[in-house]
Amino acid sequence: MTSTAGIILAISLMIIMFGLGLSLTSKDFKRIFLYPKAILIGLTSQIILLPIIAYVVATYFNVSPIIAVGIMLLAACPGGATSNLVTFLAKGDLALSISLTAFASMLSFITIPLILQFALNTFLNDNQVITLDTFSIIKQMFAIIIIPVSLGMIVNAKATKFARSMDKAVKIASTVIFVLVMIGLVYTLRAVFFDYLKQAGLPVMVLNIATMIIGLLLGLAFRLPKSQTVSISIESGIQNGTLAITIATLTLNNAEFAVVPAVYGLLMYITATIAVVLGRHFIANAKPATSD
């Protein structure tokens, strides 16, 4: 995949993050202080436990260095607009989901370079070593995530009706661009893609399911309302594959690192559908609860 395609994907992601910003208000960030327990549990699961589980999965399955880095890269990119949609369909706490996505996105411009550098140093041999320009990737994350989200929030605050009318169009445009780039990625790597699919398919599914279960168990252990438990489970398990592919193609300039996020993008809809069905059933049997 050429750098041009990486730039196109980055623009797609900026559109997606702008769309996320259109649905955010300052209240979503104030909620972090009003309901700290749920937010802290969710962020702990996303920012700390998710990369640890990814490392265990990559090590246990003894995958190739390319796949291992891809798994860690995927785990470094938590949340995304998809998790908000899945939470909504599963009848989880959408406000909590959006807050976790927003805050995790803001933190990711710091956490992604750290996790990615660890992965590159751990899994690549001396002949494959890639020197990561941390400052450069922070600037890219700032441009791709922080600025678009902030602009979306400003538009929402200043022109709420316009923001609501733009929301659907932005989602459709970003989805179309992403699908086209995904097709281009698969085509570019067509000679090795299915081999990588065989290698990455099971580890990716295990990562996806394991992190959802961890999120669910954390919510139950801390006695959160079931709607919040479902949100944390989904936010823990649904990664931002779009961001991972963008980093692989634009920052690392290596489409092979994008294979795991691409495989994840294909398989995630299976587990997401299951999560929706189980989440709705879980919440339907919920008893009234309070959260602090």
C-alpha positions as CSV (number, residue, x, y, z in Angstrom):
1,M,0.0,0.0,0.0
2,T,1.4,3.4,-1.0
3,S,1.8,6.3,1.3
4,T,-0.9,8.0,-0.8
5,A,-3.4,5.3,0.4
6,G,-2.2,5.9,3.9
7,I,-2.9,9.6,3.6
8,I,-6.4,8.9,2.3
9,L,-7.0,6.6,5.2
10,A,-5.8,9.2,7.6
11,I,-8.2,11.7,6.1
12,S,-11.0,9.1,6.5
13,L,-10.1,8.7,10.1
14,M,-10.1,12.4,10.6
15,I,-13.6,12.5,9.2
16,I,-14.6,9.7,11.6
17,M,-13.1,11.6,14.6
18,F,-14.7,14.8,13.5
19,G,-18.0,12.9,13.4
20,L,-17.4,11.7,16.9
21,G,-16.8,15.2,18.0
22,L,-20.1,16.2,16.5
23,S,-21.8,14.0,19.0
24,L,-19.8,15.2,22.0
25,T,-20.4,18.0,24.5
26,S,-18.4,19.2,27.5
27,K,-20.9,17.2,29.6
28,D,-19.3,14.0,28.3
29,F,-16.0,15.0,29.9
30,K,-17.7,16.3,33.1
31,R,-19.2,12.9,33.5
32,I,-15.8,11.5,34.1
33,F,-15.8,13.4,37.4
34,L,-19.4,12.8,38.2
35,Y,-19.2,9.0,37.8
36,P,-15.5,8.3,38.3
37,K,-15.8,4.6,39.2
38,A,-17.2,3.5,35.8
39,I,-14.9,5.7,33.9
40,L,-11.8,4.6,35.8
41,I,-12.7,0.9,35.4
42,G,-13.3,1.3,31.7
43,L,-10.1,3.2,31.1
44,T,-8.1,0.7,33.2
45,S,-9.5,-2.1,31.0
46,Q,-8.7,-0.3,27.8
47,I,-5.4,1.4,28.5
48,I,-3.7,-1.1,30.8
49,L,-5.3,-4.5,30.6
50,L,-5.9,-4.6,26.9
51,P,-2.2,-4.3,25.9
52,I,-1.2,-6.8,28.5
53,I,-3.7,-9.3,27.2
54,A,-2.5,-8.6,23.6
55,Y,1.1,-9.4,24.7
56,V,0.0,-12.7,26.3
57,V,-2.0,-13.6,23.2
58,A,0.9,-12.8,20.8
59,T,3.3,-14.7,23.0
60,Y,1.1,-17.7,23.6
61,F,0.3,-18.3,19.9
62,N,4.0,-17.7,19.0
63,V,3.0,-15.8,15.9
64,S,5.4,-14.2,13.5
65,P,6.9,-10.8,14.4
66,I,4.8,-9.0,11.9
67,I,1.6,-10.5,13.3
68,A,2.7,-9.9,16.9
69,V,3.4,-6.2,16.3
70,G,0.0,-6.0,14.5
71,I,-1.7,-7.4,17.5
72,M,0.0,-5.0,19.9
73,L,-0.7,-2.1,17.5
74,L,-4.4,-3.0,17.4
75,A,-4.5,-3.2,21.2
76,A,-2.9,0.3,21.4
77,C,-5.9,1.7,19.6
78,P,-8.9,1.3,21.9
79,G,-12.4,2.5,21.2
80,G,-13.8,4.2,18.2
81,A,-17.1,5.2,16.7
82,T,-18.0,1.5,16.1
83,S,-18.0,0.7,19.8
84,N,-20.5,3.5,20.4
85,L,-22.8,2.0,17.7
86,V,-22.5,-1.5,19.1
87,T,-23.2,-0.2,22.7
88,F,-26.3,1.6,21.4
89,L,-27.6,-1.6,19.7
90,A,-26.8,-3.6,22.8
91,K,-28.7,-1.1,25.0
92,G,-25.7,-0.3,27.0
93,D,-24.9,3.1,28.6
94,L,-24.2,5.1,25.5
95,A,-23.2,8.2,27.4
96,L,-20.5,6.2,29.2
97,S,-19.4,4.6,26.0
98,I,-19.0,8.0,24.3
99,S,-17.1,9.3,27.3
100,L,-14.7,6.4,27.3
101,T,-14.2,6.7,23.6
102,A,-13.5,10.4,23.8
103,F,-11.1,10.2,26.8
104,A,-9.3,7.1,25.5
105,S,-8.9,8.8,22.2
106,M,-7.4,11.9,23.9
107,L,-5.0,9.7,25.9
108,S,-4.0,7.6,22.9
109,F,-1.6,10.2,21.4
110,I,0.5,9.4,24.5
111,T,-0.1,5.7,25.0
112,I,0.2,4.6,21.3
113,P,3.8,5.6,20.9
114,L,4.7,3.8,24.2
115,I,3.0,0.6,23.4
116,L,4.1,0.6,19.8
117,Q,7.8,1.2,20.7
118,F,7.5,-1.7,23.2
119,A,6.1,-4.0,20.5
120,L,8.8,-3.1,18.0
121,N,11.6,-3.6,20.5
122,T,10.1,-6.9,21.8
123,F,9.0,-8.8,18.7
124,L,11.3,-7.6,15.9
125,N,14.8,-9.0,15.6
126,D,18.0,-6.9,15.0
127,N,17.6,-7.0,11.2
128,Q,14.0,-5.7,11.4
129,V,14.4,-3.0,14.0
130,I,12.4,0.1,13.3
131,T,13.3,3.4,15.0
132,L,10.1,5.0,15.9
133,D,10.0,8.8,15.9
134,T,7.9,9.3,19.0
135,F,7.5,13.1,18.6
136,S,6.4,12.5,15.0
137,I,3.7,10.0,15.9
138,I,2.5,12.2,18.7
139,K,2.1,15.0,16.2
140,Q,0.2,12.7,13.8
141,M,-2.1,11.5,16.6
142,F,-2.7,15.1,17.6
143,A,-3.6,16.0,14.0
144,I,-5.7,12.8,13.3
145,I,-7.5,12.6,16.7
146,I,-7.4,15.7,18.9
147,I,-7.9,18.4,16.3
148,P,-10.8,16.7,14.5
149,V,-12.6,15.8,17.7
150,S,-12.1,19.3,19.1
151,L,-13.4,20.9,15.9
152,G,-16.5,18.6,15.9
153,M,-17.2,19.6,19.5
154,I,-16.9,23.3,18.6
155,V,-19.3,22.8,15.7
156,N,-21.7,20.9,17.9
157,A,-21.6,23.7,20.6
158,K,-22.0,26.6,18.1
159,A,-24.4,25.0,15.6
160,T,-26.1,22.1,17.2
161,K,-28.7,21.6,14.5
162,F,-26.1,21.7,11.7
163,A,-24.0,19.1,13.7
164,R,-27.0,16.8,13.9
165,S,-27.7,17.1,10.2
166,M,-24.0,16.5,9.3
167,D,-23.7,13.4,11.6
168,K,-25.2,10.9,9.2
169,A,-23.4,12.2,6.1
170,V,-20.1,12.2,7.9
171,K,-20.5,8.6,9.0
172,I,-21.5,7.5,5.5
173,A,-18.6,9.3,3.8
174,S,-16.0,7.9,6.3
175,T,-17.4,4.4,6.0
176,V,-17.2,4.5,2.1
177,I,-13.6,5.7,2.2
178,F,-12.6,3.1,4.8
179,V,-14.1,0.3,2.8
180,L,-12.3,1.4,-0.4
181,V,-9.0,1.5,1.4
182,M,-9.6,-1.9,3.0
183,I,-10.2,-3.3,-0.5
184,G,-7.0,-1.6,-1.7
185,L,-5.1,-3.1,1.3
186,V,-6.3,-6.6,0.6
187,Y,-5.5,-6.3,-3.1
188,T,-2.0,-5.0,-2.4
189,L,-1.2,-7.9,0.0
190,R,-3.2,-10.4,-2.0
191,A,-0.2,-12.8,-2.4
192,V,0.2,-13.2,1.4
193,F,-3.1,-11.9,2.8
194,F,-4.8,-15.3,3.2
195,D,-1.6,-16.8,4.8
196,Y,-1.7,-13.9,7.3
197,L,-5.4,-14.4,7.8
198,K,-4.8,-18.0,8.9
199,Q,-2.1,-16.8,11.3
200,A,-3.9,-13.9,12.7
201,G,-7.5,-15.0,12.7
202,L,-7.6,-17.1,15.9
203,P,-5.3,-14.8,18.0
204,V,-7.5,-11.8,16.9
205,M,-10.7,-13.5,17.9
206,V,-9.2,-14.6,21.2
207,L,-8.1,-11.1,21.9
208,N,-11.5,-9.7,21.0
209,I,-13.4,-12.2,23.1
210,A,-11.0,-12.2,26.1
211,T,-11.0,-8.4,26.4
212,M,-14.8,-8.3,26.3
213,I,-15.0,-10.9,29.0
214,I,-12.5,-9.0,31.2
215,G,-14.5,-5.8,30.8
216,L,-17.7,-7.7,31.8
217,L,-16.0,-9.3,34.8
218,L,-14.7,-5.9,36.0
219,G,-18.2,-4.4,35.8
220,L,-19.7,-7.3,37.7
221,A,-16.8,-7.3,40.3
222,F,-17.3,-3.6,41.0
223,R,-21.1,-4.0,41.0
224,L,-21.8,-1.4,38.3
225,P,-25.2,-1.2,36.7
226,K,-25.7,-3.7,34.0
227,S,-25.9,-1.1,31.3
228,Q,-22.5,0.3,32.3
229,T,-21.1,-3.2,32.5
230,V,-22.1,-3.9,28.9
231,S,-20.6,-0.6,27.8
232,I,-17.2,-1.3,29.5
233,S,-17.3,-4.9,28.0
234,I,-17.8,-3.5,24.5
235,E,-15.4,-0.6,24.9
236,S,-12.7,-3.1,26.1
237,G,-13.3,-5.5,23.2
238,I,-13.9,-3.2,20.2
239,Q,-10.7,-1.7,19.0
240,N,-10.1,1.2,16.6
241,G,-8.9,-0.8,13.6
242,T,-9.1,2.2,11.3
243,L,-6.5,4.0,13.5
244,A,-4.3,0.9,13.6
245,I,-4.3,0.6,9.8
246,T,-3.5,4.3,9.5
247,I,-0.5,4.1,11.8
248,A,0.8,1.0,10.0
249,T,0.6,2.5,6.6
250,L,1.4,6.1,7.3
251,T,3.7,6.1,10.3
252,L,5.4,2.7,10.0
253,N,5.1,2.8,6.2
254,N,4.6,-1.0,6.2
255,A,1.2,-2.4,5.0
256,E,2.1,-5.8,6.5
257,F,1.6,-4.4,10.0
258,A,-1.9,-3.4,8.9
259,V,-2.9,-7.1,8.2
260,V,-4.0,-7.8,11.8
261,P,-6.3,-4.7,12.0
262,A,-7.7,-5.6,8.6
263,V,-8.4,-9.2,9.7
264,Y,-9.9,-7.8,12.9
265,G,-12.1,-5.5,10.8
266,L,-13.5,-8.5,9.0
267,L,-14.0,-10.7,12.0
268,M,-15.1,-8.1,14.6
269,Y,-18.6,-7.9,13.2
270,I,-19.2,-11.6,14.3
271,T,-18.3,-10.9,17.9
272,A,-20.0,-7.5,17.8
273,T,-23.3,-9.1,16.7
274,I,-23.0,-11.7,19.5
275,A,-22.3,-8.9,22.0
276,V,-25.4,-7.0,20.9
277,V,-27.6,-10.1,21.4
278,L,-26.1,-11.1,24.7
279,G,-26.0,-7.5,25.9
280,R,-29.6,-6.9,25.3
281,H,-30.5,-10.1,27.0
282,F,-28.2,-9.3,30.0
283,I,-29.8,-5.8,30.4
284,A,-33.3,-7.1,29.9
285,N,-32.9,-9.1,33.1
286,A,-31.3,-6.2,35.0
287,K,-32.4,-5.1,38.4
288,P,-32.4,-1.4,39.3
289,A,-28.9,-0.3,40.4
290,T,-27.0,2.8,41.3
291,S,-23.5,3.9,40.4
292,D,-21.1,6.1,42.3
